[in-house]
Amino acid sequence: MIDVQSVLSRYAPDPEEKNNIERLVHNLESRIRSITARDGIDAEPVLVGSVAKHTNLKNADIDIFIVFSRKYRTTEMEKLGLKIGHEVLPEGVERYAEHPYVSGAIEGRKIDLVPCFRIDKGSGIVSSVDRTPLHTEYVLSHLDREGQDQVRLLKLFMKAIGVYGSEVRTRGFSGYVCELLIINKKNFQEVLRFFSESKGRIIIPSDSDLAKKYNAPFILQDPTDASRNAGAAVSMENLSRMKLESRLYLLEPSENFFTPKMEPAPALARNNGTALRIIRLPRPDLVDDIIFSQGERLRKIVVEHLQERGFHVMDSDLYVGETVDVLVEAEIGILPAFVRHYGPPVDSENSVDFVRKWGSRSFRGPYVHEDRVCADIHQEMRGIDESILSILERSNIGKNLQAVKPLAKVIDPLATGEAFKVIGKYYSRNIVS
């Protein structure tokens, strides 16, 4: 059996940290109220996120929403929100999501001050950010102290197996989804039992109309907005991983399942007789979700086109740090000197035209292969490096990465002998057991 209290004592905030958080939140809310009163702004601070819901782990961020009256226009609300944010966090920086917001740090703890509109349950929203205070109210009214600790256990489990977080970087389960799962299934053990026994697509509740509206692998109806899938971010791969890891844990519980994964350490490439390449671009100064979206676009484009050219890509990965690194591992790095070009069936009226076209241009043929006329054609571009550079040159890889595309490098990590974090991430995608 797992000593749950031992696990929580290592990763849940202790009384001293809770007191420090309460003090920081009180000071931040007081400063925001002072500014809104002074300037006659119809807005109030609302603590949201895991800290507000008492489901936070150690060193959690503090998220305070500055909730504005609907009488303001969106542009006015955003302008006033940034003004308040910069006054409260003078050294904070502006970040951009659905609304621009101010992010900074006090006493080493990350603080986000986010403007939004005030809404009531069931009323219209301007953006999904506006719904967040309703999430906080719902969770607070449905989770007791034991339930809060059960959420912490579920978060730790998901962090350890690499499926926690709804960001584009992860495409996993958000903190809010963890809270809803505990509310729905009562405790951590029952959540894992549910996933371990589930087959195929998951829909909660099972009779939800959202199953007809969305084709997502994981559907969890938001109790504050029946038209919203709270689990929309979850990828098929992460859902599958959650099912498998749940089965493994229930068969043989271990505290390894509660040890959060660390940032991948740089690793050397292994010589597996394959072609391992890293496409590296400078990182534009933008928020993670935008960079990861464009990095994923780049990864998919490179993999798709290398496959089409015959390199047989085995797997790929993406790591974003100071640079944007896409890793691809292909079975071969050099294509044959020729490729079989399939023409029409012999019975087709176009078969004679094919023979005439390729009669003097083919390496071998034209010839008949089963019922098709074919020709073996010289491949001018045979190496994986030049093929990747050609793909980059011809492809639109997203507005921001497109701008730095001329600085792209194709790196053979075996040739350089250098360690890379993207390789560390690639080799560490193991099942926890």
N, C-alpha and C positions, 0 to 999 in steps of 0.2 A: 504493500500500500504506500501511496505517496503521502508524505507529511505536508499537508496543504499549508498549515501555518508557517512552516519553515520556508516554503516557497514564497509565500506572501511577504514574510519578514525581509526577504532579500530584495524583492522587486516593488513592493507597495510603499508609498510614502510613510515615513515614521511621524510621530507626533510633532517633532521639531520642524520637519519640512511642511507639515500641514499648517502649523502656526505661521511660518514664514509666508506661505502662499496666501493665507487669509489676510495677513498684514499688507502684502503687496496689492492684492485685489482691492482691499478697502481704500488704500491710498490712491490707486488708479481711478476707481469709481468716484471718489471724492473730488479729484482734480477735474474729471470730465463734467461732473455736475456743477462745479464752480464755474467752468468755462461756459456751459450752456446757459446758466442763470445770468451770468455777466452779459452775454451777448444776445439774450432773448431767443435762444434756439430751442425749438420744440423737439427735444431728443433726450434720451436717457441711456445710461450704460446698462448692459445686461451681460452678466457672465455666462458663457456658453462652453461647450466642449466637455471633455472628460473631467476637468477640474470642477466644473459646475455640477456635474452629475455624480461626483465622488467615485468615479471608475478609473481614475488616472493611476498610472504607474509612476515610479520615481522620475524626477526631472521633467515632468510634463510641461508643455507650453501653456501659457495663460492666454485664452482667447476672450476678448471683450468686444461685444458688438455695440455700436452706437446706434440705437434704434430711433429712427426719425419718423415724424408724423408723415402721413401720406399727402399732406398739403404741399409738400415740396416737390419740385420737378427732380427727375433723376440726376441731372447734371448739377443742380443746386445742392442736393443731398450729398453727392460725391465730393463736391468742392468743400462744403462745410465739414464733412467727415475727415478729409485730409488735413484741413486746417486744425481741427481739434487734435487729431492724431499727432501732428508735428509739434504742437504745443506741449502735449503730454510726454512725447518721446522726441526730444529735440534732436537726438542723433539717429533717429529712426530713418528707414528708407522706404520709399514707396514701392509696393508690389501690386501686381495686377492680376486679378481673377475676374469674376463677373462684375465686381465693383473694385475700384482701386482702394488700397488700404495701406496703413502704416505698420511696419514691422520693426521691432527693435529689441533691446535686451536691458533688463535691470537685474543687478546682482547675479549676472550669469544666466538668467532665465529668459527664454524667448517670449516676447509679448507681441501679440497681433491685435491691433485696434481696427475693427472692420465696420464701416457704415452699412446700414441696411434700412429697409422700410418696416414699419410696424404692421403686422397682420394678425388676424384672428384665425382660428381653425376654420378651414373651409372657404376662407376669402381668397381672392385672387392675389397672386404674387407677381412681383416685377422680375425677380430672379430667384434661383434656388437658395441663395444665401439668406433671403428673407425668412425662409422656412426654419432655419436653425434654432431660433429661440423656442419654437413650438416643440422641436425634438427634445430640448432640455426639459421643458415642462412635462412632457409625456414620460420621459424616463424617470424623472424625480418622483412622479406620482405612481410608478409601477414597480420600482425596485427598492427593497429594503436593504439594510446593511449587509446581510448575508448575500443578497443578490448582487450587490456591488462587488464583493470579493469574488463571486463566481464569474463576473464579467472580466475581472482582472486575470483570473486563471485562463479564461478563453483567449484573451488578448495575448498573454504570454505564450500559450500554445501556438497560436497563429503566427506570432513573431518568430518563434523557434523553427517552424516549418516553412517560413518565408511567404506566407499568404496574407499577412496583415497590411492593410493600407489600401485605400481606393484610388490613390494617385496613379497616373499613367505609368509611372516607374514600376508599380507593383501589380495593379489590376486585381486587387484582392478584396478582402472584407474590411469595411470601415469600422471604426469604433462604434458608431451608431448601430450598424448591423450586428455587431457582437452583443450590444445591449438588448436589441430586439430579439435575438436568438435566445438569450437567457430568460427574458420575459416570457417568450413563447414556450420554451421547453423546460423552464424552472431552474435548471442547474447545469454546470459544466459537463458532468457525466452524461446527462440526457442529450445535450447538444451533440456530443461526440457519437453517442449511440445512434442518434437520428442520421448523422452523416454516414456512419459506417454501414447502415442498413439501406441507404438510399441508392436507387438505380436511376441512371439517366438524369434528365432535367429535374430540378427541384423547384417546387412552387409552394409558397407559404403565404396565406392558407391555401390548401389544395384546391379549393373551389374558386380561387380568385379570378376575376375577369381579366386580369392583366396577362394571363396565359395566352389569351387571344390577341392581345395588343402588342406584346413583345416576344421576340424570338430568343431572348437571352437564356443562357444555361441555368442561371440562378435568379429566381424571382421571389422577392420578399416585399409584400405590399406595405407601404409606409402608412402607419395608423393615423398620421396627421394629414395625409393626403392620399386618398384611395386610388388616385390616378397615377401614382408614382411608384416605380420599382426602386426600392432603397438598395437593392443588390445589383444594380445595373453594371457596376464596374467589374464585377467578378468574371474572370476569364474561365473558359472551359478547363484549361490546364490547372488553374488554382483550385477550382471546384473538385477536380479529379484528385489533386494532391490532398485536399482536405479529407476526402472520403477515405483514401488509402491510409493516411497518417492516423486518422481516427481509429481505423481497424487495428493498426499496429499498436497504438497506445492501449486500447482496451484489452488486447491480448497480453501485453506485457508492459504495464505502466512503468515509466522511468522519469526521473527528474531531468533527463536530457531533453525531454519534450517541453520544458519550461525555461530553457536557457536561450535567450534571444540571440539570433545570429548577429555576428559582428560584421563590420564593414569588410569586404573581401580584401585580403592581403595580396600584394603583387605576387605573381607566380610565373615560373619559367614554363615555356612550352615543352610538351612531351613529344618526342620524335616517334610518332605512331605510323610513319610511312604515309601520312596524309599531307594535304596542302593546307596549312593554317595561315590565315592572313588577317591583319588588323587594318581597317580603314579608319584613319584618324583625321579629325577636323578640329580647328579651334572652336572653343565653346563661346557662342554669343552670350551677352550678359542679359539673360532672360530667365523667368521662373522655370522651375523644373518641368512642370506639365507641358509647357510649350516645347522645350528642348527635347523632352522624351518623346513627344508625339512625332516630331520631325525626325528624331533619331530612329524611331520605329519605322517610319516611312522609308528612310534610307536603308535600313536593314532588310526590309521586305523587298524593296526594289532590287538590291544587289543579289539577294538569294534567288529571286524569281528569274532574273536574267542569266545568272550563272547556270541555273538549272537548264534553262532553254538552250544554252550554248554547249551543254553536255558535261559540265564539271561535277555533277552528282554531289550537291551540297548535303552533308550529313547533319549539320546543326549550325546554329549561329547564336550570337548573344549581343547585348548592348550594355555599355557602361558609360555613364556620364559623370565626369568629375571636372577637373580643370580642362579636359578635352572631351570630345565626343568620340568614343571608340566603338566601332562595330567589328565583331569577330565573326569570321566564317571558316568552317572546316569542311573541305571538299575531299573526295576520294582521290582526285588527281589534280596536279597543278599544270600539266601540259596535255593538251588535246592531241589526238592522232593527226598525222599530216593531211588526212582526208576524212570526209564525212559522207555517209550515204545519203543522197538526196532522192527522196521518193517522188516519182512522177505519178501520172494517172494510171488507172487499170488499163491493161492491154486492150480490153474491149472498148475503151473510150475512144471517141473520135479525136481526142487531143493527144493520144499516145504517139502518133507520127510526128506531130509538132514538137513534142518533148525530145524525141530522138534527133530531129534536125537541129534543135537549139543547142543540145549538149554534146552532139557528136564530136566536135573538135575542141571542146572546152573541158572535158572531164578527165580525171586522173585514170579512171577505169570505166569502161562502158561507153554509151548506154548499154544496159543489159536487163534481162528479165529476172525478177526475183518473185517467185510464186506467181501472183496474177498482176504484179505491178511492173512498170518499166522504171528503172533506176539508173543513177549515175553517181560515181564516186568523185567528189569535188574537193579540190585543194582548199585547206583552211589557212587563210593568211594570218589570222589572229589566234595563236595557239596557247599562249601563256595566260595564267590566271591573273597576273598583275596587270598586264596590258588590257585584258578584258574588263577588269574592275574599273580601270581609268576610263575606258571607253564608255562603260555603263554610266559612270558619273557625268561624263561630258554630255551625254545625250538625255539625261533624266532631270526632271524637276524634283528636287528632294526637300522642298519646303522653303518658304520665303526666307527664313533666317539662315538656315544651313546653305541655301543656294548662294547667299552672299559671300560665304567663306569657302565655297567649293574649290576655287582656284588654289587654295592652300592645302588641299587634301593630300595625304600621303598614304601609300600602301606599304605596310610593314610586314616583313617575314620575321616573326619573333624567333624562329630557330636560327636564322642567319645573324641576328643582332645579339643573341644571347642575353637579352634584357628581360627583366620581369615586368609584367603588366597586370594592372588590377582587373581588366576585362578577362584575362585568362584565369586569374584567381576566382572570379565570379563564375566563370564557365565550368571550372573543375569542382566547384563547391556546391553545385546544384544536386546534392545527394538527399535521399530520403533519410529522415531522422528515425533511428530505431535503437 
